[in-house]
């Protein structure tokens, strides 16, 4: 993962929406919709959306049945 795809805020690791798409197979738009709906935490930082990595992976495994290594 590229360094600019990861941000740590208050001890929580956030990954860029672009990287989240690559890992989960979700579209960037869908990632944004899930964040706005409160399905998992997300933040906009330096004009890019970032999502909390652990919460995203948990959601993808629970709802989508997606296995993430």
Protein Blocks (a to p, Z undefined) as FASTA:
>chain_A
ZZklpcceehiacddfklmmmmnopafklmmmmmmnopaccddeehiacddfklmmmmmm
mmnopacZZ
